[in-house]
Amino acid sequence: MKDRQVLHTIRAMETSDGAGVRLKRALGQNPAVRLDPFLMLDAFSSDNPDDYIAGFPPHPHRGFETVTYLVEGHMRHRDHLGNEGDLQQGGVQWMTAGRGIIHEEMPQQEDGLLRGFQLWINLPAAEKMKPAGYRDIQDREIPRLDLPTGGQIKAIAGKVDLAGASLTAPVHGGSTDPLYLDVILRPGESVSVPLTPGYNAFLYLFEGAVTVAEETVAVDHVAVLTDGDRVTLVAGRDGARLLLLAGRPLGEPVAQYGPFVMNTQEELEQALQDYRNGTLTEPA
């Protein structure tokens, strides 16, 4: 068994997106801050409606997948395909932009805490122009494992075997075979999570403190991990809550312009042209 260590850390950067939603960009602040196949991870958390009420009005995507995980609050998804998703506490929306999709994500609350994450996962060149798709996953559909010392692991994507149990998330496999876990650890609690060797992996700590191979990760930081077949997480004195992600790297060039992620500049220009002339979402 080879334990993964912390290769380097990245501090989440405060920014805004959509119609002025305040958030922290944990991954994807610039092209150098990506981890194949993961393009971006945004974290949003506020009980001030001025920080989120304007939401994310209709906007396009092409060439990748978005995963919205709502820890607390209420949002609604609508897209040009006629899909409507009611995203409530603990739920997930998994959207494949593929060839093209135009969608909106709007808060369904006027006050209270809105807290969650949006992850962008790249698609391989062979799948970038496939038909768009959408899946709404309710909290009750997502498997959990209660740890012997009080913590819990929730499997949003992928498969994992640990503590004598197996978790299989509603979304698993595919070209990037993503693993996406929400890990809650009590003070001083530890857990070793198996990871596929050769897959890129990182964690994002959003509560407490956690130590990996004797290196402590601070809150609101991404820790990019070295290769290995497991990672051992040890919570600090106030416990820890973090996202743990891993995926099969694509090893392909990435060309990005805002909501379009392709392989070449020419493909990006075509995406922009398709959007401007109204054919982005038409069948190939």
TORKOL-4160 file (C-alpha; in steps of 0.2 Angstrom, whole numbers, padded with zeros to 4 digits, m for minus):
284
<pt num="1" X="0000" Y="0000" Z="0000"/>
<pt num="2" X="0007" Y="0017" Z="m0005"/>
<pt num="3" X="m0001" Y="0032" Z="0005"/>
<pt num="4" X="m0003" Y="0048" Z="m0005"/>
<pt num="5" X="0004" Y="0064" Z="0001"/>
<pt num="6" X="0001" Y="0082" Z="m0002"/>
<pt num="7" X="0010" Y="0088" Z="m0018"/>
<pt num="8" X="0004" Y="0106" Z="m0015"/>
<pt num="9" X="m0010" Y="0117" Z="m0009"/>
<pt num="10" X="m0021" Y="0130" Z="m0017"/>
<pt num="11" X="m0030" Y="0143" Z="m0008"/>
<pt num="12" X="m0048" Y="0146" Z="m0014"/>
<pt num="13" X="m0050" Y="0163" Z="m0022"/>
<pt num="14" X="m0065" Y="0174" Z="m0018"/>
<pt num="15" X="m0074" Y="0179" Z="m0034"/>
<pt num="16" X="m0091" Y="0181" Z="m0042"/>
<pt num="17" X="m0100" Y="0172" Z="m0056"/>
<pt num="18" X="m0117" Y="0172" Z="m0064"/>
<pt num="19" X="m0127" Y="0187" Z="m0060"/>
<pt num="20" X="m0116" Y="0192" Z="m0045"/>
<pt num="21" X="m0116" Y="0176" Z="m0035"/>
<pt num="22" X="m0102" Y="0177" Z="m0022"/>
<pt num="23" X="m0091" Y="0162" Z="m0021"/>
<pt num="24" X="m0074" Y="0154" Z="m0018"/>
<pt num="25" X="m0065" Y="0147" Z="m0033"/>
<pt num="26" X="m0055" Y="0132" Z="m0026"/>
<pt num="27" X="m0049" Y="0125" Z="m0043"/>
<pt num="28" X="m0048" Y="0133" Z="m0060"/>
<pt num="29" X="m0043" Y="0151" Z="m0056"/>
<pt num="30" X="m0033" Y="0150" Z="m0072"/>
<pt num="31" X="m0027" Y="0137" Z="m0084"/>
<pt num="32" X="m0012" Y="0132" Z="m0073"/>
<pt num="33" X="m0024" Y="0128" Z="m0059"/>
<pt num="34" X="m0033" Y="0113" Z="m0065"/>
<pt num="35" X="m0031" Y="0094" Z="m0062"/>
<pt num="36" X="m0035" Y="0084" Z="m0077"/>
<pt num="37" X="m0050" Y="0079" Z="m0079"/>
<pt num="38" X="m0056" Y="0092" Z="m0066"/>
<pt num="39" X="m0058" Y="0109" Z="m0073"/>
<pt num="40" X="m0065" Y="0120" Z="m0059"/>
<pt num="41" X="m0072" Y="0118" Z="m0042"/>
<pt num="42" X="m0083" Y="0133" Z="m0035"/>
<pt num="43" X="m0089" Y="0134" Z="m0017"/>
<pt num="44" X="m0103" Y="0145" Z="m0012"/>
<pt num="45" X="m0109" Y="0148" Z="0006"/>
<pt num="46" X="m0119" Y="0163" Z="0013"/>
<pt num="47" X="m0134" Y="0167" Z="0023"/>
<pt num="48" X="m0135" Y="0185" Z="0015"/>
<pt num="49" X="m0147" Y="0184" Z="0000"/>
<pt num="50" X="m0138" Y="0198" Z="m0008"/>
<pt num="51" X="m0124" Y="0186" Z="m0011"/>
<pt num="52" X="m0134" Y="0173" Z="m0021"/>
<pt num="53" X="m0152" Y="0179" Z="m0025"/>
<pt num="54" X="m0148" Y="0184" Z="m0043"/>
<pt num="55" X="m0142" Y="0166" Z="m0046"/>
<pt num="56" X="m0136" Y="0160" Z="m0063"/>
<pt num="57" X="m0148" Y="0166" Z="m0077"/>
<pt num="58" X="m0148" Y="0157" Z="m0094"/>
<pt num="59" X="m0131" Y="0153" Z="m0101"/>
<pt num="60" X="m0123" Y="0141" Z="m0113"/>
<pt num="61" X="m0110" Y="0126" Z="m0110"/>
<pt num="62" X="m0101" Y="0115" Z="m0122"/>
<pt num="63" X="m0088" Y="0101" Z="m0120"/>
<pt num="64" X="m0089" Y="0095" Z="m0102"/>
<pt num="65" X="m0100" Y="0090" Z="m0087"/>
<pt num="66" X="m0106" Y="0101" Z="m0072"/>
<pt num="67" X="m0110" Y="0093" Z="m0055"/>
<pt num="68" X="m0119" Y="0104" Z="m0043"/>
<pt num="69" X="m0120" Y="0098" Z="m0025"/>
<pt num="70" X="m0131" Y="0108" Z="m0013"/>
<pt num="71" X="m0127" Y="0105" Z="0005"/>
<pt num="72" X="m0140" Y="0117" Z="0011"/>
<pt num="73" X="m0153" Y="0128" Z="0003"/>
<pt num="74" X="m0165" Y="0126" Z="m0012"/>
<pt num="75" X="m0161" Y="0129" Z="m0031"/>
<pt num="76" X="m0170" Y="0125" Z="m0047"/>
<pt num="77" X="m0162" Y="0120" Z="m0064"/>
<pt num="78" X="m0170" Y="0123" Z="m0081"/>
<pt num="79" X="m0163" Y="0120" Z="m0098"/>
<pt num="80" X="m0167" Y="0121" Z="m0117"/>
<pt num="81" X="m0171" Y="0103" Z="m0117"/>
<pt num="82" X="m0186" Y="0106" Z="m0106"/>
<pt num="83" X="m0178" Y="0098" Z="m0090"/>
<pt num="84" X="m0183" Y="0105" Z="m0073"/>
<pt num="85" X="m0173" Y="0100" Z="m0058"/>
<pt num="86" X="m0178" Y="0104" Z="m0040"/>
<pt num="87" X="m0161" Y="0104" Z="m0031"/>
<pt num="88" X="m0164" Y="0103" Z="m0012"/>
<pt num="89" X="m0153" Y="0100" Z="0003"/>
<pt num="90" X="m0141" Y="0086" Z="0000"/>
<pt num="91" X="m0146" Y="0084" Z="m0018"/>
<pt num="92" X="m0135" Y="0083" Z="m0034"/>
<pt num="93" X="m0138" Y="0089" Z="m0052"/>
<pt num="94" X="m0127" Y="0081" Z="m0065"/>
<pt num="95" X="m0127" Y="0089" Z="m0082"/>
<pt num="96" X="m0118" Y="0084" Z="m0097"/>
<pt num="97" X="m0116" Y="0099" Z="m0109"/>
<pt num="98" X="m0110" Y="0088" Z="m0123"/>
<pt num="99" X="m0113" Y="0097" Z="m0140"/>
<pt num="100" X="m0122" Y="0111" Z="m0131"/>
<pt num="101" X="m0134" Y="0116" Z="m0118"/>
<pt num="102" X="m0142" Y="0132" Z="m0112"/>
<pt num="103" X="m0148" Y="0132" Z="m0094"/>
<pt num="104" X="m0151" Y="0142" Z="m0078"/>
<pt num="105" X="m0149" Y="0139" Z="m0060"/>
<pt num="106" X="m0159" Y="0150" Z="m0049"/>
<pt num="107" X="m0161" Y="0151" Z="m0030"/>
<pt num="108" X="m0178" Y="0146" Z="m0024"/>
<pt num="109" X="m0176" Y="0155" Z="m0007"/>
<pt num="110" X="m0176" Y="0173" Z="m0002"/>
<pt num="111" X="m0166" Y="0172" Z="0014"/>
<pt num="112" X="m0157" Y="0159" Z="0024"/>
<pt num="113" X="m0141" Y="0149" Z="0021"/>
<pt num="114" X="m0137" Y="0143" Z="0003"/>
<pt num="115" X="m0122" Y="0132" Z="0003"/>
<pt num="116" X="m0115" Y="0120" Z="m0010"/>
<pt num="117" X="m0102" Y="0117" Z="m0024"/>
<pt num="118" X="m0101" Y="0116" Z="m0043"/>
<pt num="119" X="m0088" Y="0105" Z="m0051"/>
<pt num="120" X="m0083" Y="0105" Z="m0069"/>
<pt num="121" X="m0077" Y="0088" Z="m0076"/>
<pt num="122" X="m0069" Y="0088" Z="m0094"/>
<pt num="123" X="m0076" Y="0076" Z="m0107"/>
<pt num="124" X="m0064" Y="0067" Z="m0119"/>
<pt num="125" X="m0063" Y="0074" Z="m0137"/>
<pt num="126" X="m0073" Y="0059" Z="m0143"/>
<pt num="127" X="m0088" Y="0064" Z="m0132"/>
<pt num="128" X="m0087" Y="0083" Z="m0133"/>
<pt num="129" X="m0101" Y="0084" Z="m0146"/>
<pt num="130" X="m0112" Y="0070" Z="m0140"/>
<pt num="131" X="m0130" Y="0075" Z="m0135"/>
<pt num="132" X="m0133" Y="0085" Z="m0120"/>
<pt num="133" X="m0141" Y="0076" Z="m0104"/>
<pt num="134" X="m0146" Y="0080" Z="m0087"/>
<pt num="135" X="m0149" Y="0070" Z="m0071"/>
<pt num="136" X="m0157" Y="0075" Z="m0055"/>
<pt num="137" X="m0152" Y="0065" Z="m0039"/>
<pt num="138" X="m0161" Y="0067" Z="m0023"/>
<pt num="139" X="m0152" Y="0066" Z="m0006"/>
<pt num="140" X="m0160" Y="0049" Z="m0002"/>
<pt num="141" X="m0153" Y="0041" Z="m0017"/>
<pt num="142" X="m0135" Y="0045" Z="m0012"/>
<pt num="143" X="m0127" Y="0031" Z="m0002"/>
<pt num="144" X="m0118" Y="0034" Z="0015"/>
<pt num="145" X="m0106" Y="0025" Z="0026"/>
<pt num="146" X="m0106" Y="0028" Z="0045"/>
<pt num="147" X="m0088" Y="0027" Z="0052"/>
<pt num="148" X="m0086" Y="0017" Z="0068"/>
<pt num="149" X="m0080" Y="0033" Z="0077"/>
<pt num="150" X="m0094" Y="0044" Z="0072"/>
<pt num="151" X="m0089" Y="0052" Z="0055"/>
<pt num="152" X="m0098" Y="0049" Z="0039"/>
<pt num="153" X="m0094" Y="0047" Z="0020"/>
<pt num="154" X="m0106" Y="0051" Z="0007"/>
<pt num="155" X="m0103" Y="0045" Z="m0011"/>
<pt num="156" X="m0109" Y="0057" Z="m0024"/>
<pt num="157" X="m0100" Y="0049" Z="m0038"/>
<pt num="158" X="m0090" Y="0033" Z="m0041"/>
<pt num="159" X="m0087" Y="0017" Z="m0031"/>
<pt num="160" X="m0077" Y="0014" Z="m0015"/>
<pt num="161" X="m0073" Y="0000" Z="m0003"/>
<pt num="162" X="m0069" Y="0004" Z="0015"/>
<pt num="163" X="m0072" Y="m0001" Z="0032"/>
<pt num="164" X="m0079" Y="m0018" Z="0026"/>
<pt num="165" X="m0092" Y="m0009" Z="0016"/>
<pt num="166" X="m0095" Y="m0005" Z="m0002"/>
<pt num="167" X="m0102" Y="0012" Z="m0008"/>
<pt num="168" X="m0108" Y="0014" Z="m0026"/>
<pt num="169" X="m0115" Y="0031" Z="m0031"/>
<pt num="170" X="m0129" Y="0034" Z="m0043"/>
<pt num="171" X="m0116" Y="0040" Z="m0056"/>
<pt num="172" X="m0101" Y="0029" Z="m0058"/>
<pt num="173" X="m0089" Y="0024" Z="m0072"/>
<pt num="174" X="m0088" Y="0033" Z="m0089"/>
<pt num="175" X="m0072" Y="0040" Z="m0097"/>
<pt num="176" X="m0066" Y="0049" Z="m0082"/>
<pt num="177" X="m0073" Y="0037" Z="m0069"/>
<pt num="178" X="m0074" Y="0051" Z="m0056"/>
<pt num="179" X="m0074" Y="0048" Z="m0037"/>
<pt num="180" X="m0083" Y="0062" Z="m0027"/>
<pt num="181" X="m0085" Y="0060" Z="m0008"/>
<pt num="182" X="m0091" Y="0071" Z="0005"/>
<pt num="183" X="m0081" Y="0066" Z="0021"/>
<pt num="184" X="m0086" Y="0071" Z="0038"/>
<pt num="185" X="m0074" Y="0067" Z="0052"/>
<pt num="186" X="m0076" Y="0070" Z="0071"/>
<pt num="187" X="m0062" Y="0077" Z="0081"/>
<pt num="188" X="m0046" Y="0067" Z="0080"/>
<pt num="189" X="m0055" Y="0054" Z="0069"/>
<pt num="190" X="m0045" Y="0046" Z="0054"/>
<pt num="191" X="m0050" Y="0036" Z="0039"/>
<pt num="192" X="m0040" Y="0028" Z="0025"/>
<pt num="193" X="m0049" Y="0029" Z="0008"/>
<pt num="194" X="m0043" Y="0018" Z="m0007"/>
<pt num="195" X="m0039" Y="0028" Z="m0023"/>
<pt num="196" X="m0035" Y="0021" Z="m0040"/>
<pt num="197" X="m0016" Y="0022" Z="m0044"/>
<pt num="198" X="m0013" Y="0034" Z="m0058"/>
<pt num="199" X="m0029" Y="0044" Z="m0055"/>
<pt num="200" X="m0027" Y="0062" Z="m0051"/>
<pt num="201" X="m0034" Y="0067" Z="m0034"/>
<pt num="202" X="m0037" Y="0081" Z="m0023"/>
<pt num="203" X="m0047" Y="0087" Z="m0008"/>
<pt num="204" X="m0055" Y="0103" Z="m0003"/>
<pt num="205" X="m0057" Y="0107" Z="0015"/>
<pt num="206" X="m0072" Y="0118" Z="0020"/>
<pt num="207" X="m0073" Y="0115" Z="0039"/>
<pt num="208" X="m0060" Y="0112" Z="0052"/>
<pt num="209" X="m0043" Y="0105" Z="0049"/>
<pt num="210" X="m0036" Y="0089" Z="0041"/>
<pt num="211" X="m0019" Y="0081" Z="0041"/>
<pt num="212" X="m0013" Y="0070" Z="0026"/>
<pt num="213" X="0004" Y="0061" Z="0029"/>
<pt num="214" X="0008" Y="0073" Z="0043"/>
<pt num="215" X="0004" Y="0089" Z="0033"/>
<pt num="216" X="m0010" Y="0099" Z="0039"/>
<pt num="217" X="m0022" Y="0107" Z="0026"/>
<pt num="218" X="m0030" Y="0123" Z="0031"/>
<pt num="219" X="m0049" Y="0127" Z="0028"/>
<pt num="220" X="m0054" Y="0134" Z="0011"/>
<pt num="221" X="m0038" Y="0126" Z="0003"/>
<pt num="222" X="m0037" Y="0112" Z="m0010"/>
<pt num="223" X="m0023" Y="0099" Z="m0007"/>
<pt num="224" X="m0017" Y="0091" Z="m0023"/>
<pt num="225" X="m0011" Y="0073" Z="m0019"/>
<pt num="226" X="0003" Y="0063" Z="m0025"/>
<pt num="227" X="0000" Y="0046" Z="m0033"/>
<pt num="228" X="m0004" Y="0031" Z="m0023"/>
<pt num="229" X="m0017" Y="0018" Z="m0019"/>
<pt num="230" X="m0025" Y="0027" Z="m0004"/>
<pt num="231" X="m0025" Y="0043" Z="0006"/>
<pt num="232" X="m0026" Y="0043" Z="0025"/>
<pt num="233" X="m0036" Y="0058" Z="0032"/>
<pt num="234" X="m0034" Y="0063" Z="0051"/>
<pt num="235" X="m0046" Y="0077" Z="0058"/>
<pt num="236" X="m0040" Y="0091" Z="0069"/>
<pt num="237" X="m0047" Y="0095" Z="0086"/>
<pt num="238" X="m0062" Y="0103" Z="0079"/>
<pt num="239" X="m0066" Y="0089" Z="0066"/>
<pt num="240" X="m0066" Y="0091" Z="0048"/>
<pt num="241" X="m0077" Y="0091" Z="0033"/>
<pt num="242" X="m0070" Y="0090" Z="0015"/>
<pt num="243" X="m0073" Y="0084" Z="m0003"/>
<pt num="244" X="m0062" Y="0071" Z="m0009"/>
<pt num="245" X="m0061" Y="0069" Z="m0028"/>
<pt num="246" X="m0051" Y="0058" Z="m0040"/>
<pt num="247" X="m0053" Y="0054" Z="m0058"/>
<pt num="248" X="m0044" Y="0046" Z="m0073"/>
<pt num="249" X="m0034" Y="0059" Z="m0083"/>
<pt num="250" X="m0038" Y="0062" Z="m0101"/>
<pt num="251" X="m0021" Y="0068" Z="m0106"/>
<pt num="252" X="m0028" Y="0079" Z="m0120"/>
<pt num="253" X="m0026" Y="0097" Z="m0124"/>
<pt num="254" X="m0038" Y="0109" Z="m0116"/>
<pt num="255" X="m0044" Y="0125" Z="m0125"/>
<pt num="256" X="m0057" Y="0135" Z="m0114"/>
<pt num="257" X="m0066" Y="0151" Z="m0116"/>
<pt num="258" X="m0078" Y="0154" Z="m0102"/>
<pt num="259" X="m0092" Y="0141" Z="m0103"/>
<pt num="260" X="m0085" Y="0132" Z="m0118"/>
<pt num="261" X="m0071" Y="0119" Z="m0116"/>
<pt num="262" X="m0064" Y="0111" Z="m0131"/>
<pt num="263" X="m0047" Y="0104" Z="m0137"/>
<pt num="264" X="m0042" Y="0117" Z="m0150"/>
<pt num="265" X="m0044" Y="0136" Z="m0153"/>
<pt num="266" X="m0053" Y="0132" Z="m0169"/>
<pt num="267" X="m0066" Y="0122" Z="m0160"/>
<pt num="268" X="m0068" Y="0136" Z="m0147"/>
<pt num="269" X="m0071" Y="0148" Z="m0162"/>
<pt num="270" X="m0084" Y="0136" Z="m0169"/>
<pt num="271" X="m0093" Y="0135" Z="m0152"/>
<pt num="272" X="m0094" Y="0154" Z="m0151"/>
<pt num="273" X="m0101" Y="0155" Z="m0169"/>
<pt num="274" X="m0113" Y="0141" Z="m0165"/>
<pt num="275" X="m0120" Y="0151" Z="m0150"/>
<pt num="276" X="m0121" Y="0167" Z="m0159"/>
<pt num="277" X="m0130" Y="0160" Z="m0173"/>
<pt num="278" X="m0142" Y="0150" Z="m0163"/>
<pt num="279" X="m0136" Y="0132" Z="m0168"/>
<pt num="280" X="m0126" Y="0128" Z="m0152"/>
<pt num="281" X="m0140" Y="0116" Z="m0146"/>
<pt num="282" X="m0145" Y="0109" Z="m0163"/>
<pt num="283" X="m0142" Y="0090" Z="m0166"/>
<pt num="284" X="m0126" Y="0086" Z="m0175"/>
